[in-house]
Amino acid sequence: MDTLICPKFEKAMDLINKRWVGMIVYQLLSGPQRFCTIEGSIGISGRVLSERLKELEQEGIIKRDVFPETPVRIEYSLTEKGMDLEPILKQIEIWSQHWMK
Amino acid sequence: MDTLICPKFEKAMDLINKRWVGMIVYQLLSGPQRFCTIEGSIGISGRVLSERLKELEQEGIIKRDVFPETPVRIEYSLTEKGMDLEPILKQIEIWSQHWMK
């Protein structure tokens, strides 16, 4: 690993660093989910979750699908870019199992 | 990957989530370093770096060695727990190379 800190790495760190981002992506690894399901499973406030989902959509990490049913159904899922975060989260999981008490 | 969010995973995320933690660990992967070297390479303020190093020492991720020379030499390095973060950072590096513009 290079000692020079690459701006791309720094940008990625900033993105993943953001509170709740890892948890939201982790949660969506199991498939598309509705707002209230994500909200319930990670104990985040609705306001903050809504903010994060918008940011992650802008970053191209998640997408928002609207199904024209009655009532309308909205689901969030990972894009390819978002799915590619899985190895990172997997490594965090391995590390936490080994080192966290 | 399980859909249930494990408290250990959450704790690990909180730790890695903290601004600058990833960068400091990344920087120390190349070996023990002095305060001013870390400070210079990641463009962090001395005050914040000092705080983070203390926290990381308390978490058992880095250690601080004092060499009784004149002037005294102090070096920071990764513990085994800290070295084990390398696969996470490596995956972040791979992801950022592929997806960050």
N, CA and C atoms of all chains as a GROMACS GRO file, in nm:
protein
  606
    1MET      N    1   0.085  -0.120   0.000
    1MET     CA    2   0.000   0.000   0.000
    1MET      C    3   0.088   0.125   0.000
    2ASP      N    4   0.053   0.216  -0.085
    2ASP     CA    5   0.130   0.338  -0.103
    2ASP      C    6   0.120   0.430   0.020
    3THR      N    7   0.225   0.504   0.050
    3THR     CA    8   0.215   0.596   0.163
    3THR      C    9   0.148   0.727   0.122
    4LEU      N   10   0.156   0.759  -0.008
    4LEU     CA   11   0.094   0.881  -0.057
    4LEU      C   12  -0.057   0.864  -0.053
    5ILE      N   13  -0.127   0.960   0.010
    5ILE     CA   14  -0.272   0.944   0.017
    5ILE      C   15  -0.339   1.000  -0.107
    6CYS      N   16  -0.401   0.908  -0.178
    6CYS     CA   17  -0.465   0.939  -0.306
    6CYS      C   18  -0.596   1.014  -0.283
    7PRO      N   19  -0.623   1.119  -0.364
    7PRO     CA   20  -0.747   1.196  -0.346
    7PRO      C   21  -0.873   1.110  -0.363
    8LYS      N   22  -0.867   1.009  -0.450
    8LYS     CA   23  -0.982   0.919  -0.468
    8LYS      C   24  -1.011   0.842  -0.340
    9PHE      N   25  -0.904   0.795  -0.276
    9PHE     CA   26  -0.918   0.722  -0.150
    9PHE      C   27  -0.978   0.814  -0.044
   10GLU      N   28  -0.928   0.938  -0.040
   10GLU     CA   29  -0.976   1.035   0.057
   10GLU      C   30  -1.126   1.063   0.035
   11LYS      N   31  -1.165   1.075  -0.090
   11LYS     CA   32  -1.304   1.101  -0.126
   11LYS      C   33  -1.393   0.983  -0.083
   12ALA      N   34  -1.343   0.863  -0.110
   12ALA     CA   35  -1.419   0.743  -0.072
   12ALA      C   36  -1.433   0.736   0.080
   13MET      N   37  -1.324   0.765   0.151
   13MET     CA   38  -1.327   0.764   0.298
   13MET      C   39  -1.430   0.863   0.349
   14ASP      N   40  -1.432   0.983   0.290
   14ASP     CA   41  -1.527   1.086   0.332
   14ASP      C   42  -1.670   1.037   0.316
   15LEU      N   43  -1.694   0.967   0.206
   15LEU     CA   44  -1.828   0.917   0.178
   15LEU      C   45  -1.868   0.810   0.279
   16ILE      N   46  -1.781   0.712   0.296
   16ILE     CA   47  -1.812   0.600   0.386
   16ILE      C   48  -1.812   0.648   0.532
   17ASN      N   49  -1.727   0.748   0.556
   17ASN     CA   50  -1.715   0.806   0.690
   17ASN      C   51  -1.845   0.863   0.744
   18LYS      N   52  -1.928   0.910   0.654
   18LYS     CA   53  -2.049   0.980   0.694
   18LYS      C   54  -2.137   0.888   0.780
   19ARG      N   55  -2.177   0.939   0.893
   19ARG     CA   56  -2.258   0.861   0.986
   19ARG      C   57  -2.379   0.799   0.918
   20TRP      N   58  -2.402   0.672   0.942
   20TRP     CA   59  -2.515   0.592   0.893
   20TRP      C   60  -2.497   0.535   0.753
   21VAL      N   61  -2.403   0.589   0.675
   21VAL     CA   62  -2.389   0.542   0.537
   21VAL      C   63  -2.362   0.391   0.534
   22GLY      N   64  -2.265   0.347   0.614
   22GLY     CA   65  -2.232   0.204   0.618
   22GLY      C   66  -2.352   0.119   0.658
   23MET      N   67  -2.426   0.165   0.758
   23MET     CA   68  -2.541   0.089   0.808
   23MET      C   69  -2.651   0.080   0.702
   24ILE      N   70  -2.675   0.190   0.631
   24ILE     CA   71  -2.779   0.189   0.528
   24ILE      C   72  -2.741   0.092   0.415
   25VAL      N   73  -2.617   0.102   0.370
   25VAL     CA   74  -2.571   0.014   0.261
   25VAL      C   75  -2.577  -0.132   0.308
   26TYR      N   76  -2.528  -0.157   0.427
   26TYR     CA   77  -2.530  -0.292   0.487
   26TYR      C   78  -2.672  -0.348   0.485
   27GLN      N   79  -2.765  -0.264   0.527
   27GLN     CA   80  -2.905  -0.303   0.534
   27GLN      C   81  -2.961  -0.336   0.396
   28LEU      N   82  -2.920  -0.260   0.295
   28LEU     CA   83  -2.974  -0.281   0.159
   28LEU      C   84  -2.907  -0.397   0.085
   29LEU      N   85  -2.801  -0.452   0.142
   29LEU     CA   86  -2.735  -0.567   0.079
   29LEU      C   87  -2.830  -0.687   0.070
   30SER      N   88  -2.929  -0.690   0.159
   30SER     CA   89  -3.023  -0.802   0.156
   30SER      C   90  -3.135  -0.782   0.054
   31GLY      N   91  -3.132  -0.670  -0.018
   31GLY     CA   92  -3.231  -0.648  -0.124
   31GLY      C   93  -3.306  -0.517  -0.107
   32PRO      N   94  -3.390  -0.482  -0.208
   32PRO     CA   95  -3.465  -0.356  -0.205
   32PRO      C   96  -3.553  -0.347  -0.080
   33GLN      N   97  -3.561  -0.227  -0.024
   33GLN     CA   98  -3.640  -0.208   0.097
   33GLN      C   99  -3.714  -0.076   0.096
   34ARG      N  100  -3.823  -0.074   0.170
   34ARG     CA  101  -3.899   0.048   0.183
   34ARG      C  102  -3.841   0.132   0.297
   35PHE      N  103  -3.871   0.261   0.290
   35PHE     CA  104  -3.821   0.358   0.388
   35PHE      C  105  -3.838   0.311   0.532
   36CYS      N  106  -3.961   0.270   0.565
   36CYS     CA  107  -3.990   0.237   0.705
   36CYS      C  108  -3.916   0.111   0.752
   37THR      N  109  -3.885   0.020   0.659
   37THR     CA  110  -3.808  -0.100   0.695
   37THR      C  111  -3.665  -0.062   0.732
   38ILE      N  112  -3.605   0.024   0.651
   38ILE     CA  113  -3.467   0.069   0.680
   38ILE      C  114  -3.466   0.145   0.813
   39GLU      N  115  -3.562   0.235   0.826
   39GLU     CA  116  -3.574   0.318   0.946
   39GLU      C  117  -3.581   0.229   1.071
   40GLY      N  118  -3.667   0.127   1.065
   40GLY     CA  119  -3.687   0.040   1.180
   40GLY      C  120  -3.566  -0.044   1.213
   41SER      N  121  -3.494  -0.089   1.109
   41SER     CA  122  -3.386  -0.184   1.136
   41SER      C  123  -3.258  -0.120   1.186
   42ILE      N  124  -3.237   0.010   1.156
   42ILE     CA  125  -3.112   0.068   1.205
   42ILE      C  126  -3.132   0.177   1.309
   43GLY      N  127  -3.254   0.201   1.350
   43GLY     CA  128  -3.278   0.298   1.457
   43GLY      C  129  -3.227   0.438   1.427
   44ILE      N  130  -3.261   0.486   1.310
   44ILE     CA  131  -3.218   0.619   1.265
   44ILE      C  132  -3.344   0.705   1.259
   45SER      N  133  -3.331   0.836   1.278
   45SER     CA  134  -3.450   0.920   1.270
   45SER      C  135  -3.492   0.935   1.124
   46GLY      N  136  -3.620   0.952   1.100
   46GLY     CA  137  -3.673   0.963   0.965
   46GLY      C  138  -3.610   1.078   0.887
   47ARG      N  139  -3.587   1.189   0.956
   47ARG     CA  140  -3.531   1.307   0.892
   47ARG      C  141  -3.390   1.279   0.840
   48VAL      N  142  -3.307   1.218   0.928
   48VAL     CA  143  -3.168   1.190   0.890
   48VAL      C  144  -3.164   1.083   0.780
   49LEU      N  145  -3.248   0.981   0.793
   49LEU     CA  146  -3.249   0.876   0.691
   49LEU      C  147  -3.285   0.934   0.554
   50SER      N  148  -3.384   1.021   0.553
   50SER     CA  149  -3.429   1.084   0.428
   50SER      C  150  -3.315   1.163   0.364
   51GLU      N  151  -3.242   1.236   0.447
   51GLU     CA  152  -3.127   1.314   0.401
   51GLU      C  153  -3.020   1.222   0.339
   52ARG      N  154  -2.984   1.117   0.414
   52ARG     CA  155  -2.880   1.025   0.370
   52ARG      C  156  -2.917   0.953   0.241
   53LEU      N  157  -3.044   0.914   0.231
   53LEU     CA  158  -3.089   0.844   0.110
   53LEU      C  159  -3.075   0.935  -0.012
   54LYS      N  160  -3.109   1.061   0.006
   54LYS     CA  161  -3.096   1.158  -0.105
   54LYS      C  162  -2.950   1.173  -0.146
   55GLU      N  163  -2.862   1.185  -0.046
   55GLU     CA  164  -2.718   1.199  -0.075
   55GLU      C  165  -2.665   1.074  -0.146
   56LEU      N  166  -2.706   0.958  -0.096
   56LEU     CA  167  -2.657   0.833  -0.156
   56LEU      C  168  -2.710   0.815  -0.297
   57GLU      N  169  -2.829   0.867  -0.323
   57GLU     CA  170  -2.885   0.861  -0.458
   57GLU      C  171  -2.803   0.953  -0.550
   58GLN      N  172  -2.770   1.070  -0.500
   58GLN     CA  173  -2.688   1.164  -0.578
   58GLN      C  174  -2.549   1.107  -0.607
   59GLU      N  175  -2.497   1.031  -0.513
   59GLU     CA  176  -2.364   0.969  -0.531
   59GLU      C  177  -2.372   0.845  -0.621
   60GLY      N  178  -2.491   0.806  -0.658
   60GLY     CA  179  -2.508   0.688  -0.744
   60GLY      C  180  -2.489   0.556  -0.671
   61ILE      N  181  -2.507   0.558  -0.541
   61ILE     CA  182  -2.488   0.437  -0.462
   61ILE      C  183  -2.619   0.361  -0.442
   62ILE      N  184  -2.726   0.436  -0.430
   62ILE     CA  185  -2.857   0.369  -0.424
   62ILE      C  186  -2.950   0.427  -0.531
   63LYS      N  187  -3.055   0.350  -0.563
   63LYS     CA  188  -3.158   0.408  -0.649
   63LYS      C  189  -3.294   0.392  -0.583
   64ARG      N  190  -3.384   0.476  -0.626
   64ARG     CA  191  -3.517   0.486  -0.567
   64ARG      C  192  -3.616   0.449  -0.676
   65ASP      N  193  -3.692   0.344  -0.652
   65ASP     CA  194  -3.792   0.303  -0.751
   65ASP      C  195  -3.932   0.329  -0.699
   66VAL      N  196  -4.011   0.393  -0.784
   66VAL     CA  197  -4.149   0.424  -0.748
   66VAL      C  198  -4.240   0.330  -0.827
   67PHE      N  199  -4.320   0.250  -0.755
   67PHE     CA  200  -4.413   0.160  -0.821
   67PHE      C  201  -4.554   0.221  -0.815
   68PRO      N  202  -4.612   0.246  -0.935
   68PRO     CA  203  -4.741   0.315  -0.939
   68PRO      C  204  -4.858   0.226  -0.898
   69GLU      N  205  -4.856   0.188  -0.771
   69GLU     CA  206  -4.966   0.109  -0.716
   69GLU      C  207  -5.051   0.201  -0.630
   70THR      N  208  -5.157   0.147  -0.570
   70THR     CA  209  -5.236   0.227  -0.475
   70THR      C  210  -5.238   0.154  -0.341
   71PRO      N  211  -5.179   0.209  -0.234
   71PRO     CA  212  -5.098   0.331  -0.235
   71PRO      C  213  -4.964   0.309  -0.306
   72VAL      N  214  -4.905   0.419  -0.348
   72VAL     CA  215  -4.777   0.411  -0.420
   72VAL      C  216  -4.670   0.342  -0.334
   73ARG      N  217  -4.589   0.258  -0.399
   73ARG     CA  218  -4.485   0.187  -0.325
   73ARG      C  219  -4.349   0.242  -0.370
   74ILE      N  220  -4.266   0.277  -0.273
   74ILE     CA  221  -4.132   0.330  -0.306
   74ILE      C  222  -4.028   0.239  -0.242
   75GLU      N  223  -3.935   0.193  -0.323
   75GLU     CA  224  -3.830   0.105  -0.270
   75GLU      C  225  -3.691   0.159  -0.301
   76TYR      N  226  -3.602   0.136  -0.207
   76TYR     CA  227  -3.463   0.176  -0.224
   76TYR      C  228  -3.378   0.052  -0.244
   77SER      N  229  -3.284   0.060  -0.338
   77SER     CA  230  -3.194  -0.054  -0.357
   77SER      C  231  -3.055  -0.005  -0.397
   78LEU      N  232  -2.958  -0.094  -0.390
   78LEU     CA  233  -2.821  -0.058  -0.424
   78LEU      C  234  -2.800  -0.063  -0.575
   79THR      N  235  -2.725   0.032  -0.626
   79THR     CA  236  -2.679   0.027  -0.765
   79THR      C  237  -2.557  -0.066  -0.769
   80GLU      N  238  -2.498  -0.080  -0.887
   80GLU     CA  239  -2.377  -0.163  -0.898
   80GLU      C  240  -2.264  -0.104  -0.811
   81LYS      N  241  -2.254   0.028  -0.817
   81LYS     CA  242  -2.154   0.099  -0.735
   81LYS      C  243  -2.176   0.072  -0.586
   82GLY      N  244  -2.302   0.070  -0.546
   82GLY     CA  245  -2.336   0.043  -0.406
   82GLY      C  246  -2.309  -0.102  -0.367
   83MET      N  247  -2.344  -0.194  -0.458
   83MET     CA  248  -2.322  -0.337  -0.431
   83MET      C  249  -2.172  -0.364  -0.413
   84ASP      N  250  -2.092  -0.289  -0.487
   84ASP     CA  251  -1.946  -0.307  -0.480
   84ASP      C  252  -1.888  -0.265  -0.345
   85LEU      N  253  -1.968  -0.205  -0.259
   85LEU     CA  254  -1.920  -0.172  -0.125
   85LEU      C  255  -1.923  -0.294  -0.033
   86GLU      N  256  -1.986  -0.402  -0.079
   86GLU     CA  257  -1.999  -0.520   0.007
   86GLU      C  258  -1.865  -0.573   0.062
   87PRO      N  259  -1.761  -0.586  -0.024
   87PRO     CA  260  -1.634  -0.638   0.033
   87PRO      C  261  -1.578  -0.552   0.147
   88ILE      N  262  -1.602  -0.420   0.140
   88ILE     CA  263  -1.555  -0.332   0.247
   88ILE      C  264  -1.631  -0.365   0.376
   89LEU      N  265  -1.763  -0.372   0.366
   89LEU     CA  266  -1.845  -0.399   0.484
   89LEU      C  267  -1.817  -0.538   0.540
   90LYS      N  268  -1.793  -0.631   0.448
   90LYS     CA  269  -1.760  -0.769   0.488
   90LYS      C  270  -1.631  -0.769   0.572
   91GLN      N  271  -1.531  -0.692   0.528
   91GLN     CA  272  -1.405  -0.685   0.602
   91GLN      C  273  -1.425  -0.618   0.738
   92ILE      N  274  -1.512  -0.518   0.743
   92ILE     CA  275  -1.541  -0.452   0.871
   92ILE      C  276  -1.608  -0.554   0.964
   93GLU      N  277  -1.696  -0.636   0.906
   93GLU     CA  278  -1.764  -0.738   0.986
   93GLU      C  279  -1.663  -0.839   1.044
   94ILE      N  280  -1.572  -0.885   0.959
   94ILE     CA  281  -1.470  -0.981   1.004
   94ILE      C  282  -1.387  -0.920   1.117
   95TRP      N  283  -1.343  -0.797   1.094
   95TRP     CA  284  -1.260  -0.729   1.194
   95TRP      C  285  -1.337  -0.712   1.325
   96SER      N  286  -1.462  -0.669   1.315
   96SER     CA  287  -1.541  -0.644   1.438
   96SER      C  288  -1.567  -0.774   1.515
   97GLN      N  289  -1.588  -0.884   1.442
   97GLN     CA  290  -1.609  -1.012   1.509
   97GLN      C  291  -1.484  -1.053   1.586
   98HIS      N  292  -1.370  -1.020   1.528
   98HIS     CA  293  -1.245  -1.060   1.591
   98HIS      C  294  -1.203  -0.967   1.705
   99TRP      N  295  -1.227  -0.838   1.689
   99TRP     CA  296  -1.167  -0.741   1.781
   99TRP      C  297  -1.261  -0.666   1.873
  100MET      N  298  -1.389  -0.662   1.841
  100MET     CA  299  -1.479  -0.584   1.926
  100MET      C  300  -1.536  -0.672   2.037
  101LYS      N  301  -1.543  -0.613   2.154
  101LYS     CA  302  -1.598  -0.690   2.268
  101LYS      C  303  -1.746  -0.660   2.284
  102MET      N  304  -2.435  -1.234   0.407
  102MET     CA  305  -2.435  -1.134   0.514
  102MET      C  306  -2.574  -1.127   0.579
  103ASP      N  307  -2.574  -1.124   0.707
  103ASP     CA  308  -2.698  -1.122   0.783
  103ASP      C  309  -2.768  -0.986   0.771
  104THR      N  310  -2.900  -0.985   0.778
  104THR     CA  311  -2.969  -0.855   0.773
  104THR      C  312  -2.975  -0.790   0.910
  105LEU      N  313  -2.965  -0.870   1.014
  105LEU     CA  314  -2.968  -0.817   1.148
  105LEU      C  315  -2.837  -0.743   1.174
  106ILE      N  316  -2.847  -0.620   1.223
  106ILE     CA  317  -2.724  -0.546   1.244
  106ILE      C  318  -2.666  -0.575   1.381
  107CYS      N  319  -2.547  -0.634   1.377
  107CYS     CA  320  -2.479  -0.678   1.498
  107CYS      C  321  -2.418  -0.559   1.572
  108PRO      N  322  -2.430  -0.555   1.706
  108PRO     CA  323  -2.374  -0.442   1.782
  108PRO      C  324  -2.223  -0.428   1.764
  109LYS      N  325  -2.154  -0.540   1.745
  109LYS     CA  326  -2.008  -0.533   1.723
  109LYS      C  327  -1.977  -0.461   1.592
  110PHE      N  328  -2.056  -0.493   1.490
  110PHE     CA  329  -2.040  -0.428   1.360
  110PHE      C  330  -2.065  -0.279   1.374
  111GLU      N  331  -2.172  -0.246   1.446
  111GLU     CA  332  -2.209  -0.106   1.466
  111GLU      C  333  -2.097  -0.031   1.539
  112LYS      N  334  -2.040  -0.095   1.640
  112LYS     CA  335  -1.932  -0.035   1.717
  112LYS      C  336  -1.808  -0.012   1.628
  113ALA      N  337  -1.780  -0.112   1.546
  113ALA     CA  338  -1.665  -0.100   1.455
  113ALA      C  339  -1.688   0.012   1.355
  114MET      N  340  -1.811   0.021   1.303
  114MET     CA  341  -1.844   0.127   1.208
  114MET      C  342  -1.826   0.264   1.273
  115ASP      N  343  -1.873   0.277   1.397
  115ASP     CA  344  -1.860   0.404   1.469
  115ASP      C  345  -1.714   0.446   1.483
  116LEU      N  346  -1.631   0.346   1.509
  116LEU     CA  347  -1.488   0.375   1.527
  116LEU      C  348  -1.425   0.419   1.394
  117ILE      N  349  -1.448   0.340   1.290
  117ILE     CA  350  -1.388   0.370   1.160
  117ILE      C  351  -1.450   0.496   1.100
  118ASN      N  352  -1.577   0.516   1.133
  118ASN     CA  353  -1.652   0.633   1.086
  118ASN      C  354  -1.590   0.766   1.126
  119LYS      N  355  -1.524   0.764   1.239
  119LYS     CA  356  -1.474   0.889   1.294
  119LYS      C  357  -1.376   0.956   1.197
  120ARG      N  358  -1.401   1.081   1.171
  120ARG     CA  359  -1.318   1.154   1.076
  120ARG      C  360  -1.169   1.141   1.109
  121TRP      N  361  -1.088   1.110   1.007
  121TRP     CA  362  -0.943   1.100   1.011
  121TRP      C  363  -0.892   0.963   1.055
  122VAL      N  364  -0.976   0.883   1.117
  122VAL     CA  365  -0.927   0.754   1.169
  122VAL      C  366  -0.870   0.669   1.056
  123GLY      N  367  -0.946   0.657   0.948
  123GLY     CA  368  -0.900   0.577   0.834
  123GLY      C  369  -0.767   0.629   0.778
  124MET      N  370  -0.758   0.760   0.767
  124MET     CA  371  -0.638   0.822   0.710
  124MET      C  372  -0.516   0.800   0.800
  125ILE      N  373  -0.536   0.811   0.929
  125ILE     CA  374  -0.424   0.792   1.023
  125ILE      C  375  -0.374   0.648   1.016
  126VAL      N  376  -0.469   0.553   1.019
  126VAL     CA  377  -0.431   0.412   1.014
  126VAL      C  378  -0.362   0.381   0.881
  127TYR      N  379  -0.420   0.430   0.772
  127TYR     CA  380  -0.364   0.413   0.638
  127TYR      C  381  -0.218   0.461   0.636
  128GLN      N  382  -0.199   0.577   0.693
  128GLN     CA  383  -0.066   0.638   0.697
  128GLN      C  384   0.033   0.553   0.777
  129LEU      N  385  -0.014   0.495   0.886
  129LEU     CA  386   0.076   0.415   0.972
  129LEU      C  387   0.102   0.274   0.918
  130LEU      N  388   0.029   0.234   0.815
  130LEU     CA  389   0.053   0.102   0.757
  130LEU      C  390   0.195   0.090   0.702
  131SER      N  391   0.253   0.205   0.667
  131SER     CA  392   0.389   0.200   0.613
  131SER      C  393   0.496   0.194   0.722
  132GLY      N  394   0.455   0.193   0.849
  132GLY     CA  395   0.552   0.179   0.958
  132GLY      C  396   0.539   0.290   1.061
  133PRO      N  397   0.614   0.277   1.172
  133PRO     CA  398   0.607   0.376   1.280
  133PRO      C  399   0.641   0.516   1.228
  134GLN      N  400   0.572   0.614   1.279
  134GLN     CA  401   0.596   0.751   1.236
  134GLN      C  402   0.584   0.850   1.350
  135ARG      N  403   0.653   0.962   1.333
  135ARG     CA  404   0.646   1.068   1.432
  135ARG      C  405   0.525   1.156   1.406
  136PHE      N  406   0.486   1.226   1.510
  136PHE     CA  407   0.368   1.313   1.504
  136PHE      C  408   0.369   1.406   1.381
  137CYS      N  409   0.480   1.475   1.363
  137CYS     CA  410   0.486   1.576   1.256
  137CYS      C  411   0.479   1.513   1.117
  138THR      N  412   0.525   1.389   1.103
  138THR     CA  413   0.517   1.321   0.973
  138THR      C  414   0.372   1.290   0.939
  139ILE      N  415   0.299   1.239   1.039
  139ILE     CA  416   0.158   1.208   1.016
  139ILE      C  417   0.082   1.337   0.985
  140GLU      N  418   0.108   1.436   1.067
  140GLU     CA  419   0.043   1.567   1.051
  140GLU      C  420   0.063   1.621   0.909
  141GLY      N  421   0.187   1.614   0.862
  141GLY     CA  422   0.219   1.669   0.730
  141GLY      C  423   0.156   1.590   0.617
  142SER      N  424   0.149   1.458   0.634
  142SER     CA  425   0.104   1.377   0.520
  142SER      C  426  -0.047   1.374   0.502
  143ILE      N  427  -0.123   1.402   0.608
  143ILE     CA  428  -0.268   1.397   0.586
  143ILE      C  429  -0.337   1.533   0.604
  144GLY      N  430  -0.260   1.638   0.626
  144GLY     CA  431  -0.318   1.772   0.632
  144GLY      C  432  -0.426   1.786   0.739
  145ILE      N  433  -0.393   1.741   0.858
  145ILE     CA  434  -0.484   1.748   0.971
  145ILE      C  435  -0.426   1.849   1.069
  146SER      N  436  -0.510   1.915   1.148
  146SER     CA  437  -0.456   2.011   1.245
  146SER      C  438  -0.393   1.934   1.361
  147GLY      N  439  -0.290   1.992   1.421
  147GLY     CA  440  -0.219   1.927   1.530
  147GLY      C  441  -0.311   1.891   1.646
  148ARG      N  442  -0.404   1.978   1.675
  148ARG     CA  443  -0.495   1.957   1.787
  148ARG      C  444  -0.582   1.833   1.763
  149VAL      N  445  -0.640   1.826   1.642
  149VAL     CA  446  -0.727   1.712   1.610
  149VAL      C  447  -0.647   1.582   1.603
  150LEU      N  448  -0.528   1.590   1.543
  150LEU     CA  449  -0.445   1.469   1.534
  150LEU      C  450  -0.412   1.416   1.674
  151SER      N  451  -0.376   1.507   1.762
  151SER     CA  452  -0.342   1.469   1.898
  151SER      C  453  -0.459   1.398   1.968
  152GLU      N  454  -0.577   1.452   1.949
  152GLU     CA  455  -0.700   1.393   2.004
  152GLU      C  456  -0.722   1.253   1.948
  153ARG      N  457  -0.715   1.239   1.816
  153ARG     CA  458  -0.740   1.111   1.751
  153ARG      C  459  -0.637   1.005   1.794
  154LEU      N  460  -0.512   1.047   1.805
  154LEU     CA  461  -0.407   0.951   1.844
  154LEU      C  462  -0.435   0.898   1.984
  155LYS      N  463  -0.479   0.987   2.072
  155LYS     CA  464  -0.512   0.945   2.208
  155LYS      C  465  -0.627   0.844   2.208
  156GLU      N  466  -0.730   0.876   2.132
  156GLU     CA  467  -0.846   0.786   2.123
  156GLU      C  468  -0.806   0.650   2.064
  157LEU      N  469  -0.724   0.654   1.959
  157LEU     CA  470  -0.684   0.529   1.894
  157LEU      C  471  -0.593   0.447   1.986
  158GLU      N  472  -0.518   0.516   2.070
  158GLU     CA  473  -0.435   0.445   2.167
  158GLU      C  474  -0.525   0.376   2.271
  159GLN      N  475  -0.626   0.449   2.317
  159GLN     CA  476  -0.722   0.392   2.414
  159GLN      C  477  -0.797   0.272   2.356
  160GLU      N  478  -0.825   0.277   2.225
  160GLU     CA  479  -0.895   0.168   2.158
  160GLU      C  480  -0.802   0.050   2.130
  161GLY      N  481  -0.674   0.070   2.156
  161GLY     CA  482  -0.577  -0.038   2.132
  161GLY      C  483  -0.542  -0.056   1.985
  162ILE      N  484  -0.561   0.049   1.907
  162ILE     CA  485  -0.533   0.040   1.763
  162ILE      C  486  -0.392   0.090   1.730
  163ILE      N  487  -0.347   0.188   1.805
  163ILE     CA  488  -0.209   0.231   1.787
  163ILE      C  489  -0.136   0.228   1.922
  164LYS      N  490  -0.003   0.227   1.914
  164LYS     CA  491   0.074   0.244   2.036
  164LYS      C  492   0.175   0.357   2.018
  165ARG      N  493   0.216   0.410   2.130
  165ARG     CA  494   0.302   0.527   2.133
  165ARG      C  495   0.431   0.484   2.203
  166ASP      N  496   0.541   0.493   2.131
  166ASP     CA  497   0.670   0.455   2.190
  166ASP      C  498   0.757   0.578   2.212
  167VAL      N  499   0.809   0.586   2.334
  167VAL     CA  500   0.896   0.698   2.368
  167VAL      C  501   1.039   0.648   2.375
  168PHE      N  502   1.127   0.705   2.293
  168PHE     CA  503   1.268   0.666   2.294
  168PHE      C  504   1.347   0.771   2.371
  169PRO      N  505   1.411   0.730   2.480
  169PRO     CA  506   1.482   0.826   2.567
  169PRO      C  507   1.612   0.876   2.507
  170GLU      N  508   1.598   0.947   2.398
  170GLU     CA  509   1.715   1.007   2.334
  170GLU      C  510   1.712   1.156   2.366
  171THR      N  511   1.813   1.229   2.316
  171THR     CA  512   1.809   1.374   2.333
  171THR      C  513   1.815   1.440   2.196
  172PRO      N  514   1.712   1.509   2.151
  172PRO     CA  515   1.581   1.524   2.216
  172PRO      C  516   1.502   1.394   2.209
  173VAL      N  517   1.407   1.380   2.302
  173VAL     CA  518   1.328   1.258   2.310
  173VAL      C  519   1.254   1.234   2.177
  174ARG      N  520   1.250   1.105   2.136
  174ARG     CA  521   1.182   1.073   2.011
  174ARG      C  522   1.056   0.993   2.044
  175ILE      N  523   0.943   1.036   1.989
  175ILE     CA  524   0.816   0.967   2.012
  175ILE      C  525   0.762   0.917   1.878
  176GLU      N  526   0.731   0.787   1.874
  176GLU     CA  527   0.678   0.732   1.749
  176GLU      C  528   0.546   0.660   1.771
  177TYR      N  529   0.461   0.671   1.672
  177TYR     CA  530   0.332   0.604   1.676
  177TYR      C  531   0.333   0.488   1.577
  178SER      N  532   0.277   0.375   1.619
  178SER     CA  533   0.269   0.262   1.526
  178SER      C  534   0.141   0.184   1.550
  179LEU      N  535   0.108   0.097   1.456
  179LEU     CA  536  -0.014   0.016   1.469
  179LEU      C  537   0.012  -0.105   1.557
  180THR      N  538  -0.087  -0.138   1.638
  180THR     CA  539  -0.084  -0.264   1.712
  180THR      C  540  -0.133  -0.374   1.617
  181GLU      N  541  -0.145  -0.496   1.666
  181GLU     CA  542  -0.196  -0.605   1.582
  181GLU      C  543  -0.342  -0.575   1.541
  182LYS      N  544  -0.418  -0.524   1.637
  182LYS     CA  545  -0.557  -0.486   1.610
  182LYS      C  546  -0.564  -0.378   1.501
  183GLY      N  547  -0.471  -0.285   1.506
  183GLY     CA  548  -0.465  -0.179   1.406
  183GLY      C  549  -0.421  -0.231   1.270
  184MET      N  550  -0.319  -0.320   1.271
  184MET     CA  551  -0.271  -0.378   1.145
  184MET      C  552  -0.382  -0.456   1.076
  185ASP      N  553  -0.468  -0.516   1.155
  185ASP     CA  554  -0.579  -0.595   1.100
  185ASP      C  555  -0.683  -0.511   1.028
  186LEU      N  556  -0.670  -0.379   1.038
  186LEU     CA  557  -0.762  -0.292   0.962
  186LEU      C  558  -0.720  -0.281   0.815
  187GLU      N  559  -0.600  -0.330   0.785
  187GLU     CA  560  -0.549  -0.315   0.648
  187GLU      C  561  -0.644  -0.368   0.540
  188PRO      N  562  -0.702  -0.491   0.556
  188PRO     CA  563  -0.792  -0.540   0.450
  188PRO      C  564  -0.912  -0.448   0.426
  189ILE      N  565  -0.960  -0.381   0.530
  189ILE     CA  566  -1.072  -0.288   0.512
  189ILE      C  567  -1.027  -0.171   0.424
  190LEU      N  568  -0.912  -0.112   0.462
  190LEU     CA  569  -0.861   0.003   0.387
  190LEU      C  570  -0.825  -0.036   0.244
  191LYS      N  571  -0.772  -0.157   0.228
  191LYS     CA  572  -0.738  -0.208   0.095
  191LYS      C  573  -0.864  -0.216   0.008
  192GLN      N  574  -0.974  -0.264   0.066
  192GLN     CA  575  -1.100  -0.274  -0.010
  192GLN      C  576  -1.154  -0.135  -0.043
  193ILE      N  577  -1.136  -0.041   0.049
  193ILE     CA  578  -1.179   0.097   0.020
  193ILE      C  579  -1.096   0.153  -0.095
  194GLU      N  580  -0.967   0.120  -0.094
  194GLU     CA  581  -0.878   0.167  -0.201
  194GLU      C  582  -0.923   0.110  -0.337
  195ILE      N  583  -0.952  -0.020  -0.339
  195ILE     CA  584  -0.996  -0.085  -0.463
  195ILE      C  585  -1.126  -0.020  -0.514
  196TRP      N  586  -1.219  -0.004  -0.422
  196TRP     CA  587  -1.348   0.057  -0.458
  196TRP      C  588  -1.328   0.199  -0.510
  197SER      N  589  -1.246   0.277  -0.442
  197SER     CA  590  -1.228   0.417  -0.482
  197SER      C  591  -1.159   0.427  -0.618
  198GLN      N  592  -1.065   0.337  -0.646
  198GLN     CA  593  -0.998   0.338  -0.776
  198GLN      C  594  -1.098   0.309  -0.887
  199HIS      N  595  -1.194   0.223  -0.857
  199HIS     CA  596  -1.290   0.184  -0.959
  199HIS      C  597  -1.403   0.286  -0.976
  200TRP      N  598  -1.447   0.344  -0.866
  200TRP     CA  599  -1.570   0.422  -0.872
  200TRP      C  600  -1.557   0.572  -0.852
  201MET      N  601  -1.447   0.620  -0.796
  201MET     CA  602  -1.438   0.764  -0.771
  201MET      C  603  -1.372   0.834  -0.890
  202LYS      N  604  -1.429   0.948  -0.924
  202LYS     CA  605  -1.374   1.024  -1.039
  202LYS      C  606  -1.273   1.129  -0.991
   0.00000   0.00000   0.00000
